[in-house]
Amino acid sequence: MGNNHLLLLLKLVKWPKKILVYILFSLLFTTILSLVIPILTKNTVDQFTDGTVNWALTIMLAGLFLINILLSGLSFYYLAFLGENATYYIRDKMFSHILDLPLTFFDKNESGQIVSRVIDDVELMNTFISDKIPNFASQLIVVAGSLILLFVLDWKITLLMLISVPISLAVMIPLGNKMYKISLEKQNNMAIFTARISSAFSGIRLTKSYTAEKEEYGKGNVILKRIFKLNLKDTKIQAYMMPIMSTVILMIILLLVGYGGIRLSEGTISPGTFVAIIFYLVQFVTPLSSLSNFFTEYKKTLGATKRLYEIYSLKPEAENKQISSNAFNLGNGDLKFENISFQYNDPSSEVFNKLNLRFPKNKITAVVGPSGAGKSTLFNLIERLYEAQNGEIYYESTPIKDIDLTVWRKKIGYVMQDTLMITGTIKENLTYGLSGSVSQETIIKYSKLANAHDFIMELPDNYETFIGERGIKLSGGQKQRIAIARALIKNPEILLLDEATSNLDSESEILVQQSINRLVRDRTTIIIAHRLSTIRDADNIVFLENGVVTGSGNHLDLINNHEKYREFVNGQLLNNTSISASSLS
């Protein structure tokens, strides 16, 4: 049971004790009733045979039938509640846990596959918990009770009936194992298909621009055909299982009814006993067919929970609590890379090897260099989206790995090249991720500083305007200004700007550049840019090449002393401006 992922996940659920007690009571009561009713029926039949009628017994029998029906209805509701409760807790825990996983997890797994795990796999669990387990538990008690009472009524018939058990197990176990493998493969392909359509729909503009609808359809259709074939395999196994089990059950019933009929004609059992035996026989053999279905669903659920638990067992991002955020004053100091070595998943592609770099407090440092030099990796390491394999990054004199992760990231403001917007209103995007409420006055103040207020007020609902999925209703410049306003509202100590003006027209660039100039005041600012207008006024410029700092200084220093930087400028890679060393010196 140590590797039973279903049980491990069920431990995450906060079970409602009162409802569990009621369900247990209801299951026991209805199960006992189903065992008592044949005995009462036996007595009633024997009385009719003797020519006497006990109306009290008959009314009691009818009353018990009615109570059984009412309890069954209530049980259905509470069992559904139990399943939904478990679904809620497991999805909630999974969602919370996945959000806390490191970026490396999302590098390896498509978002659509992750969504499929949380939605589809948990739904399988819901069905199993609310339907299959209660039915199985009830049927197990009925089978055990029927078996005991059958032994009491006639042990010879009971022994004959037990032949069905090993036959049933011989059928179910090998077929169930096949179902488990098919279920694993099917759920995995469902996750891949979810990822496929998620990717297709999120990139629908690109798809339509390049008339790639048929290509996208073809990729999705291949996966759908795979799922279709797996479903057919699943159905084929059930098609084998059902007639075999039905044949076993029918043979047992015919055998026992025939043998019981002979015993009845010989007078060795009474008519009432024979009727009771038929009742118990049905109650014993009927669950055998249901048992095969339970076993099948159990194997499917095991496949789903295995994948869920694989995700849940992953370690979240390190939140080092050794040094409390209140235990010392972090201050606002230099950010230093000391002997940093780092590589992504591929050990052969080292990004940094013993990199040493300093970003002075409250100064602007621009990082330039060719594509693949490691500029974005610097930001990833500063934000601790990835951890360096060797070396230390210090904030003042404190290794950043020793600072609580949440506390550290709250010190950082990040304006991306491709600004990400959440589905929601302008206001929700401006205050996203900020702890506590932010006053409307504060929002307006910083939106004005970011040159965003005027265009926001021209929108239909101003700050309450819904901007669509990923801000689809806004231009690139508008999104950048909202991102800058968001960073201003956050008021970070460290500011990371990733080519914030690279994709803008000249008018938008001027507005965004004005916003950036206001944003960088009195902050430790690091800028990745290719436009000269963005970086020429930086206090320090670092030229990064193949993960190595090959030059640093101000703009004039590098123009005069760094050939590659001069080539960058003269090659119009910086703001498409051709500038010679002589004209700038």
N, C-alpha and C positions, 0 to 999 in steps of 0.2 A: 504493500500500500504506500510505501515511501515515495514511489514514482507516480502515484495517482494524482495527476495534475488537477483533475476535477475536484477532489477533496481539498487539495491545497488552495484552490481558488474559492471554494465555498467557505473557507475559514475567514475570508475577507468580508463576508456578509454579516451585517448586524441583523440577526433574526428576531422578529417580533414574538416574544415568548408566549403571550396570551393566545395569539392566533395559532402558534405551534401546538399549544396544549389543546385548543379546541379541535384542530385538525386531527391530532392524535386520538382524542376522545371520539370524534366523529367516525374516524376510520375503524377504530376498535368496535364501536357500537354497531355500525352498519355491517361490519364483518361478522360479529357475533350473531346479529340478527339473521344474516344469510345462513349461518350454521344452525340456528335454533329453528328457523322456519320449516326446514324439512322434517324435523322431529315432531313439531306441532302438526304438520301436514300428515305425517304417519299416523298420529293418534286420531286425527279427524277422519282419515280414510278408514282406519280400523273400526271406528265407531259407526260410520256409515255402513260398513260391511256387517256389523252386528245389528244394524237396524236402529241404532240410537244416535241422537244428535246432541252434542254439548254446545249450546249456543254461545255460552260464555267463552269457550275455547275458540269457536269460529270467529266471534267478534274480536277477540284478542289477536287472532291471526291477521284479520283485516286491518286492525289498528297498527300492528307492527309493520305491515306493508306500507301504510300511509306515512308513518314516522320515518321509515327508511327512505321514502321518496323525498320528504322534506329535508332531511339531513343531507341527502345527496346533493340537492340544489344549493344549500348553504356551503357545503364542502367544495363544490365546484368554484364558487366565488372566492373563498379563502385560499384555495389552492392556486387560483390564477393570481391572487394578490401576492402570495408567497413567491411565485415565479417572477412577477414584475418587480418585487422588492429585491430579489437576488440580482436581477438584471440591472436594476438601478445602481446597486452598490458596486457590482463588478465593473460596469461601464464607467462609473464615477472614479473608482480607484485606478482603472486602466488609463482613463483620460488624464487624470492628475499625474500619474506615473510617467506617461509618455511625454507630457510637457516638460518633465524634469530630466528626461534623458539627454545625454550629450549630443552634440551636432553630428558626431560620427554615426550614430544610429540612423539619422535622417539621410545621411550620405549614402547609406547602404540599402535603405528601404524606401520605395516609392510611397507617396502620401496616400494614394488610392488603396494600396495593399494594407496600410496601417488602418485606414478607415474600415475596410472590410473585416479586419480582425475584431475591431471594437463593436461593429454593428452586427455582421452576419454570424460570426462565431459565438458571440454572447447570446444571440437569439436562439441558436441551437440549444444552449444551456437552459434558456428559459423554458422551452418546450419540454426538455427532459425533466427539469425540476418540478414544474407545475402539473405535468400530465403523466409522464412515464414512471417516475419514482413512486408517487402515491398509488397509482394503479398496481404497480409491481408489489409494493408493501402490502396492500390490501389483498391482492391475489395470493401472496405468499402465506398470509395468515389463513386465508380460506382454504388453500391447498393443505396446509398443515392440520387445520381443524377438521376438514373433510376426511383426511386420511385417518386421523384418530377415531372419528365417529364411525367411519366405515369399518375399521378394525373391530369396534364395539358391536356393530350391527352384524357383520359377517366377515371374518378374517380371510376366508378362502377367496371370496370375490375380490377383496382388497389386494391380496398377493398377486392375483391374476392381473389386476389393473396396473400394478407397479412395473410391469414389463415395458410400459410406455416411456418411463423415465430415461433409462440408458439409451433407448433409440432416439429420443428427442435430443439428448445431449450430444450424441454422435453426429447428428445433423447440424446442430446450432454452432458448435465450437469452431469447426473449420470454416464454415461459411461466414461466421461472425468475424473471424480474423481477416478474411478477404475484404469484408465490408469496411473494416478499420483502415486498411491500406487505401481502398478506393476513396473513402471519406477524406483522408488526409490529402490525397491528390486533388480531389474535387474542390475542397475548400481553398487549397492553394491556388488553383486555377481561377476560382471565383475572385480571390484577392487580386490576381494579376489582371483579370478583366475589369474589375473596379478601377484599378490604377490606369488601365488603358483608356477607359472612357473619361475618367477624370482628367487625364492629360489631354485628350482630344478636345474636350469642352473648354478647358482653361486656355488652350491655345487656339481657339476657334478662328480668331482673326487671321493668324498665320496660315491656318489650314485653308481658309477661303481665299486668302491673297495668292496662294500658290496652287489653287485648285487641287488640293491634296485630299479631297473628301474620299475618293475611291481608295487611296492608299491607307487612310485611317480606317475606313470600313474593312478593308482586307485584313489588316492587323487584328482588328477586333473579332472578325469572323473566324479566323483561325483558332482563337482561344475559345470562342463559343462552340465551335465544332468539337473541340477537345472536351469541353464540359458536357456537351450532348452525349458523346460516346461514353464518358464516365457515368452519366446518369443511366444510360442503357445497361451498362455493366451492373450498376446498383440494382436496377429493376430486374435484370436477369437472375441475379442471386436470390432476390426476394421471390421471383417466379419459381425458382427451384424449391425454395424453402417452404412456401405456403402449401403446395399440393402434397409434399412429403409429410408435413405436419398434419394436414387435414386427413390424409390417408391413415396415418398412425392413429389419430383420434377416432376416426370412423371405425377402424378395425377393432379398437379397444371397446368402443361403445357396443358394436354388434356382438362381440365376443361376450361381454359382460351381460348385456340384455338377454342374449340367448341362454347363457349359463344361469342367470337369475331367473329367467322364465321357467327353466327346468326345475330349479329349486322351489319355485312357487307352486308348480304343478304337483311336485312331490309333497307339498305341505310342510317343507322344512323351514320356510320363511312365510310371514304373513303378507297380505297385499299392501298394508301400510308400510311394512319394512321394505318391500320391493320398491314402492314409490319413493321412499326416503333414499334408498340406494341410488335410484335414478337421479334424484336431485343432487346428491353428493358426487355422483359420477360426473355429471355435467359441470359442477363447480370445480371438480378436480382437473378434468381434461381441457376445459375451455381456456384456463390460464396458460396451458402449454403452448397454444397457438399465439397467445399474447406475449408469452415469454420470449418467443423467437423475435417478435417485434421489439421488445424491450432490449434484448441483447444486441440487436442491430443498431438501435438508437443509442445505446450505451457506447458502442464502438465508435459511432459517428461523433458523439459528444467528446469522447476521449481524444479523438483526432483534433477537434476544435480547441479543446482546453490545453492540449499540448502546445499548440502554437501561441495561445494567449499567455501561458505561463512562461514560455521562452522569453517573451517580451517583458513580463512582469519581473522576472528574475534578473533582468539587466540592471546594473548599478546606475543610479541617477548621477547627475553632475556632482562632483565633489563639492560639498559645502563644509569647509573646514571650520570647525567650531573651537579649535584650540585657543584662538585669540578672539575674545568677544569684541564686538564693534564698540562697546563702551569701555573696554579695558585699557585703551590708550587713545590718544588723540592722533588720528591719522594725518591731520594737517593737510597741506596742499603743497607737495614737494615735487622734485624731479621724478620723471619716469625713466628707469634705466634698464637696459638689456645687458646682462653680463654673461658672456660665454654661452649664448643660447644656441642650441642645436635642435633642429626640428625637421621632421618629415611626416608626410601624410601616410596613407595606408601602404604605399609602395616603398619598401626600404631602400630601393635603388635610386629613388628620386629625392635626395636631400635638398630641402629648401634653404636652411641655414646651418652653418657649421661654425660654432663658437663666435656668434655674432655679438658685437659690443656696440651699443648705441645709447645716446642720452637725449631725452626730450626735456628741455629746461622748463621749469615752473613758470606758468603765465606767459610763455613765449609761443610764437607761431613757428612750427617746423613743417616744411614742405618736403614730401618724399616723392622723388621722380625717378624714372628709369624705364627701361624697355618692358614690354609685356612678359610676364613670367619671372620677373626679378624678385618677387616676394613681397610686394607692397601690400596687397590685401591680406597676406598671411600675417604681417605685422599687426593689423587690426584684429584679426582672429585671435592672436595670442594675447593682445592687450585685453580684449573682452573675455578672455578665458573660454572661448568657444572650443578651443583645442588647448592641450597642455604640452609644453615643450618637453622633449625627452631628456634634455640635459640643460644645465644652466639655471639662472634665476632672473626673474623680472622684479625689480624693486620699485615701490612707490615710497619716495623718501628713503627710509632705511628698512622698510618692511617688505618681505617677499609677498607679492600679491596672492600667491597660493594659500597664504596663512590668513587672508582676510575673508570673512564670510562672503560667499559668492553674491548674495543679494545686495549686501552693503556695497560691495565693490562695483557692481554693475549700475547701481543708482548714482555713482559718481561719474558715469560716462554718458555722454550724449553722442549719438551716431546719426549723421545725415548721409544716406546712401546715394549711390549713383542712380540706381533704379529705385526710386522711393516707393516703399510698400505702404499701401493704405488698407485699413480694415474695412469690411462691409459695414457701413453705418453712416452717421452724420459727420459734418465738419467738426463739430464740437467733440464728438466721441474720438475722432482721430487726433485732435489737438491735445486731449487729456489722456490718451491711451497709455496705460502702464504707470500712471502717476498715482502714488498713494495719497489718500485723502481727497477731499473735494477741492475743486479749483473755482474761485469766484469768476463770474462773468467779466468783471472789471479787469482781472488779471489776464484772462484769455484775450480780451480786446486789446489791452496794452501791448502784449507781446506779438499779437497778430499785426498790429500797426508797425512795430519795429521790424517785422519780417516782410513788410510790404504785402501782406495778405488780406488785411482788413477790407480794403476797398473792393477787391473782386468778390470777397465773401458776401459783402452787403448787396452786391448786384445779383446774387443767386436767389432763387425763388423764396426759400425759407431762411436765408441768411446763415447763421451758424447751425441751424437745425436742418439744413439741406442734406438730403440723402444722396451720397455720391456714388452709389453702386458698388459692385464687386471690384475690389482692388482700385477704387477711385477712378473707374472707367469714364466718369462724366467730367473729369478734370484734365486740363492740359499738363504737360510735363513741368512747365514753369510754376503752375499753380500748386502742383503736388510738392515741388521742392520748397516753395515758400511755406506751405503748411508744415513740412518736416522741420524747417528751420524754426518756425514759431513753436512747434512742439519741443524742440531742443531748448529754446529760450525759456519756456515755461518750466521745464525740468531743472534748469539752472545747474548744469553739471560742472564739475571741476575740470574734467578732461573732455575735450571735444574732438571727435573723429569725423573728418569730412572726406568722403570717398568720391572724388571727381564730381562734385555736386553741380557743376555747370557744364559738364561735357556734352550733354545732348540738347542744349537749349538754343533758341534763336537769340539774336543779339539783344533784342529788347528785354526778353526774359532774363538773359544773362546779367544785364545791368542791374535789374531789380533784385535778382538773387544775390549778386555780388555785394550790393549795398546791404542786404540782410546779413550776409556772412560777416561783413566788416563790423556790424553791430554785435553779432553773436560771439566773435572771437575775443572780445575785450576781456582782459583779466582772467583768462583761462589758459590752461595748457592745451594748445591746439596742434593737432597733427593733420596735415592735408595731403591727400593723394590727388594729383592733378596733372593734366597735360597742357593746360592753357597758361600762358605766361601771365595773363591778367590775374589769375588766381594765386600765383605763387611768388611773383617778383618782389612783393613787399614783405615776404616772410622774413622773420628774424634769422632763420637758418634754413638752408636747403640741403637735403641729403640725397646724394645720387646712389641708387641701389642697382647693382648689376649682378645677376646670378646669385642672389642671396648675400652679396658682399658689398659693404660700403666702400665705394671707390673715390668718393669725394664729398666734402661738406664745406659749407660757408654761405655767404650771402650771394645774391644773384651776380654781382659784379666779380666777386672772387672766382666763382665757377666759370663764368664766361671767359675770363682771362687765363685760368689755370687748369680747366678740365675739358679735354678735347671732346669727350662723348657728350657732355652737357652742351657744349657749343654746337655740336652737330644736331642735337635735339632742337635747339633754338633755331638755327639756320635752316634746318630741314622742315620748318613750319609745323613741327609736332606740338609746339607750344603756342596755342591760340592762332595757328596758321600765320604766324608773324615771322618774317625773315629779318633777323637782327644780327649784325656782324659784331665781332668783338671790338672793333675800333669805334663803332658808333655808340657803344654802350659804356666804353671805358672813359 
